[in-house]
Amino acid sequence: MAAVDLGATSGRVVLARVGPEELRIETVHRFENLPVRTPDGLHWNVLELYRQILLGLAACVRQQPELRSVGIDSWAVDYGLTEGAHLVGQPFHYRDERTAAGVTAVHAMLDHRGLYARNGLQLQPFNTVYQLAVDAAAGQLRPQQTMLLLPDLLASWLTGRQVAERTNASTTGLLNLRTDTWDTELMDLLGLPHSLFPGLVAPGTTTGPLLPEVAAEIGTDRRVAVVAVGSHDTASAVVAVPMSGRHAAYISSGTWSLVGVELDHPVLGEASRGANFTNEGGVDGRTRFLKNVSGLWLLSECLRTWERQGRAYELAELLEGAAAVTGPVPVFDVNDPSLVAPGDMPARVAALCSAGDPAPTPEPAVLVRSILESLAAAYAEAVDTAEQLSGVLIETVHVVGGGSQNTLLCQLTADRTGRRVLAGPVEATAIGNVLVQARTAGLVSGSLEELRALVARAFPPVEYQPLARPEVR
């Protein structure tokens, strides 16, 4: 089976073999995901993403002609508007500046306290509900349109069927947390057509076979199923966190860092709202109680800035230099709004490190150390808060995704949380994606806990014990 795993800066197509005692994956196609700025704003190049998906699926078929199924996951909140099979414009990027007007428009009707009671989501200015409010104010929403979150949009081009997978729908702000259905009352309040929202499906639902023309394009004559997995990438990643019990937190560390715990029920109320924790849907009806923390975006944007300035660095070289820094480094708020948009990240970080006073940008290795110390400090605060709000005693912190390869970040996370860190697997999102497909196909069975035991056997995590906390300024 194939997992299409789309991140905010890159994508991959992974080929997997899964059975009761078998879990093997191989990345067969990687590609960049570069946004495009046009006069009306920042957009995703969704047509290029689809082209790359087809190239990746064709590579899977060449390597394994008996390909059985496909699942797609991506980041949350962004969407395309369609009229039938026709895409209306290019989907906006969540980092586009337009979202601020949506927050103002929605909160004029219902403040965040009222929204939180309905959807349980932390305040993020790019949430789908705010983006749709901008579209509505611009007169861009029509009853004949359908709003498809990006994994659902891309899957619809494979199958011809339009649906909304629940884990990603839970990030829109328009899914009622108590009823687990679209919130039609909130739609009415905000002037959003009910017809905009397709039918909801659970992870593990087969949405259809590949369309004949798609199957022909990737070179197969087999009936290849398309399965709605946990299409929010964090939902898929959490499936593959090798937790052996409930006394654990997870950090899905990539462009963003999602720090939280898995629960059987949401945590609402003023304390969790004030802490800006979110309740998002997970596979098998679980709740992902977590906080969005900035992530490796800070490093990647620094690298892009230095490259534009003619100073190209290798990340491995910078991390080695950062590990060698022995003196105190500044710790800053990684969630500061100034760090959200693309641009000169080293200068912005330097400004935060100097508390707004004019100061030269630190040497790259020192700046990278500040970023990693600051991320680890934010992780520690989020883990402690998750423990307090959820009542879950957290003994172990699992780090999965790209950040699990960053040995310095993992050690700093252990130091600052004061807890054991287990790092890996790196490709947790793709693994969770294929495990849901495999369970749908009857190739594996059981609970999430049994699937996670399979992950732990196939990809043993690396352990980090807390050492003396570093001195920071």
N, C-alpha and C positions, 0 to 999 in steps of 0.2 A: 504494500500500500504506500501511497505518497502523501506526505505532509507538505503543504504550501504554507510557509511561515514568513509573514511579512512584518518587518520592523520599520521603525520610522526613518532609518537611514539605509537599510539594506534588506534584501529578501533572500530566501533560499528555498529550494525544493529538495526534500529529503526522501529517500527511498528506504523503506523499513521491512524487515521480516519479523513477525511477532507470533509467538505461540506460548503455551503454558510455561515453558522453561526456556524460551528464546526471545531475545529482544536485541536486534541489531539494526543500526541505522547507518546510512551513508549519505552525505550531502552530494548530490549529483549536479546541482546548478546553483550558483550564487550570482547575485546582481545588485547593483546600486539602486537605491530609491531616492532620487533627487527631486525635490520640489521645484516648481517653476513659478517665477513671479511674472505676472502680466499686469497691465494697467489697473485691473480691478482687484488685485490682491495676490496672495500666495496660494498655489494650488498643488494638489497631488497629480502626478502624471499617470493617471490610472490606466490609460490605454497602453502605455509602455509596461506597466506592471502586468497587465493581462498578457501582453506579448511574451514577456519573460516567463510567466507561468506556463504558457503553452510550450515554450522551448524546454522548460524543465520537465514537464510531463512527457514530452517526446523523448527526452534523455532517459527517463524512467522506463518507458516502454522498450527502448532499444536494449536496455540492460536487463529488464525483466518483462518479457512479453506477456506474462500472466498477471499483469497489474490488476489488482482487485478493486481498489477504491481510492478516493481522493478526499482530503479534508483541507479547509482553508482557515487560517487564523490570522489576525492582524491586531494593530492597536485599536483603541476604542474611539467612540464619539463622532468620527467623521463619516460622511455619507454622500451618496449621489442621489439626485432626483431623476426619476425616469418617467416617461410617458409610454406605457407599453414596454417594448424592448429598447426604446430610444433614450439615450442618456442626455439629460438637459444640462449642458455646460459641464465644466470640469469641477470635481469636488474640491472644496476649500480645505486648506491645511489648518489644523487646530492652532497653529502659531500665528495665523493671520490676525492682524490688529482689529478686524471688524467685530470680534466677539464682545468687546467691552460694551458696545451699544446694546447688545442683547441682554446682558446682565441688568442694565438699567431698565430696559423695557419689561423684563419679566418681573423684577422686584417691585416695579410700580404696581403690579397686579397682586403679587404674593411674595412676601419676603422670604429669606432663606430659612427662617425658622418654620414657616408654613410648608415650604418645599421639602425640608428634611423630614418632617412628619409623614410626608407622602412617599418620598422616594429614597430616603436614607443616604443621600449622596453628599459628599463633602463639596464645599464651594470651590469649583474650578470654572474659571470664566469661559473655558472652551467647551463645556458640556453641550451635548446636542441640543438640549432645550433652549439654550441661549443662542446657538447658531440658527436654529429654526425661527426664533423670534426676529432675528435680523432679516432672514428671507421673507418672513411674513410682512414686516414693515416695509420692505422694498417691493411688495406686490409680486413676489416670485413664486408663491405657492398657489397651485390650482388643484381643484378637486380630482382631476383625472391623473394627477401625479402620484407616485409612490416613492417613499423615502427608504432607501436601502443602505444600511451600514456597509462599509467597504467589503468585508468578507462575504456578506450576503449578495452584494452587487456583483462581485467577481464570480461567485458560485452560480448566480442566475445566468450569466453568460455561458456557463458550462452546461446547464441543465434546462434553461428556459423557464424555471420555476422561481417565483419571488416569495421569500419568507424572511422572518426575523428570528434569529437564534437567540434564546433567552439570556445567556450570560452577557452577550454584548448589548442586547436591548436594555439590560439592567443599568447600563452606564449612561443611558440617554437622558435620564431625569424624567422620563414620561412613562415609566413602568411603575405601577402602584405596588409598593413593597408588601402591603398586607394581602392584596388579592392576587398578586403575580399576574396581572393583566394590564393592558394598556389603560392609562388613566384618562378616560374620556372627559371627566369633569375638568381636569387641568387643561386638556386640549381646548375645551369650550371656553374656559377663562382666558386662554392665550390666543384664541382665534385660529387654532390649527385644525384643518379638516381631518375628521376621523379616517377618511379614505386614504390618507397619506401613509398610514401605518399598516404593513402587511401582517398576515397571521403569524403567531408565535409558534416556534417549534423548540423542543428540548434537545440538548446535546445527545447525539446518538441516533438522531432521526435521519433516515435515508431520504434525501430530497429528490432523487431521481438518478437515472443513468446519464452519462454524457450524451449530449445531442449528437446525432449521426455525423454532422459536419465537423464537430469538435473531435470526435473519435478518429475520423479520417485524418484530420490535421495532425494529430499526435501519433498517428501510425498504428492504430489498433482497430481490430474488428470485434473485440470483446465487449461485453456489457460491463462497463466500469461504473461502479456506484459513486455518487457524490454524497458524502455524509456531513451533516451539520455537527461539527465537533464543538468543544468549548471555543467558539470563534473569537472571543476576546482572548488575546494571547496570554494574559495573566491567568485566565481560567484554565487554559491548557497547561500552562507551566505549573500551576498548583497541583494538577493531577499527578505530575511527575516529581513532586517534592518527596524524597524518600523518608517521610516522617513515619516513625514506628509507634507513635502515640500522640496524645493531644497536648503534651507539655512542650510544645514547640511553636516557634514563629518561623516565618519564611520571608526572605527578601528575594524577589524576582528582579535581578539587577541587570539592566540594559540601558537603553536611552533614558528611560525612567527607572526609578526604583520603587517597587511596590512592597511595602513593609506591613505585615499583618499576621493574623491567625485565621484558622478555618473554624467556623462555628456551625451549629445546627439551626441557628436563629439569628436575626439581626439584633444589633444593639443600637437603640434609639435614645432620645433624651438630650437634654441640654449639655450634659458633660461630653458626650461623644460628638455632638455638633460643634461645641466650642473648641474641641481638640482637632476639628476638621478631619475626622475619621469617616470613612465611607463604608456602606454595606452594598456589596455587589454580588450578583448571582454566581454560583459555582456549579460545577458538574454534580449531578445527583442531588440537586436541591440544596447543596451546602451554601453557606454565606461566607464570602471573603470579606472579613472585617479588616480594613487596611487603611493605610495612608499613602498617598502619592508623595514621593520625595524625588527631587531632581536626581539625575543619575549620570551615567557615563557620557551623556550629551555634553556636559561641561568640558570633559577632556577632548572629545571629538571636535567640538567647536573651537577649542584652543588650537588644536592641530591644524584645522582648516584656516584659522586666522594667521598662524605663523607661516603656513605654506603660501598664503596670498602675499605675505610680506617678504617672501623669498628666503624664509628660514624653515626648511623642511626638517622635521625631526621624526625619528622612529619611536613609536610608543614604548617599545621594550627598553630603549636607551633612556627615555625620560623616567620610566618606572624604576630602573636601576639607580638613576641619580637621586630620585625622590627617596628611595630606601636608605641611601647613604647620608641623608640630611640628619644631623644630630641635634641641632639647636631647636629652640621653640619656633613654631610657625603660627601665623594667624589662623583662627577658625572663624568662618563667616557663615551666614545664613544661606544655605544652598537653595532655599525656596524663595529667595528674594525675587520680586517681579522683574527686576532689571535683567535677570538671567534667562528669561523665557524666549525672547526673540533671537533669531540668528544675528550675528554681528561680531564685534571685537570682544570676544570673551575674556582674553587676558586683561584688558584694560578694565572691564567691568568687575572682574574678580579683585583686581588690585584696588579699585575704588572701595569695594566692600571691606577688604582687609585693612585699609587705612581709615576706616570709618568716615569716608567722604573727604578726608583731607588730601590735598595734592601729594602724590607719592609716585616714585618710579615703579614700573612693573617689575616684580621680583624675577630673578633668573628662572628659566623654565622649570628646572627640577624642583626649586623651592615652591613655585606656584602649583605644580602638580601635587607636591606633598600637602600643601594647604587644602587643595580640592579634596584629596582622599581623606585627610583628617576631618574635614568638614562634613563629608558624606558619612563617615563612620559615626561622627557625633550626632548627626540627624537620625541615622539608623538606631542608635542607642536610645535616643529620646522617644522615637516612635515605638520601639519594642517595649520600653517601660510603660508607655501610655497604653499600648494595646493590652498589656498584662493587667493594668489597673482597671481599665474600662470593661474588659471581657471577663475578668475573674479567672483567666487561664494562667496557671503558674508556668512561666516559660523558663525551661532549663536549657534548651538547645535552640540555636538559630541556624536555619538552613539557608544557604545562599545558592541560588541557581541562576542560570543564564550566563551572559558574557562576563559579568563581574566575578563569577566563581573562579575564573582563570587568573584574576588579579590577586596574587598572593599577598601583596602589601595591603590592599583594601580588606581582604579577609582577615588578616592578622589584626589590623586596626579595629575592625568590627568586633572581634573577640575581646580585644583590650578594652574598648569603650563600653561594650555591653556587659562585660564581666561574665560572659557565658561562653560555653563551647560553641564553636562554629563548625558546621559540616558543609563543605563546598562541593557542588556538583549535583546533577549533571549540567554541563554547559548547554546542551541542546534540550533543556527541559520542555520548552514549548512544543517543539516538534515531537518529542517523545509522548507528551500528554495527548497531542493531536492524534497520533497513530494508535495509542492505547484505546481511545474512545472508538476509533474505527474498528479496531480488532475485536473489541467487546461486542460491537454491533454485528460483526460478521460471525460471532460465535467462536472465534479463535482463542479467546481468553474469556474467563468469567470471573464473577466475584465483585467485591466491594472495592472502593478506592484504596482501602488499606491493603488489599491483596495485590492490586496493581502496583502500588508503591513498593511492596516487598519485592516484586519482580524487578522494578527499577533499581533498587538497592543492590540486588544480586548482579545485575548487568553492569551497573555503573557505580562501583563503591565510592562513596564520598571521601574527600580529604578532610582530615580533622585539624582544627586550630584551637589551641587552649589559650585563655587570656594570660598575658604577661603583664608586667608593670605598665601602667598607663603612661603614655608619653606626656612630657611637659608641653603645654601649649600656651599661647598668649591670647 
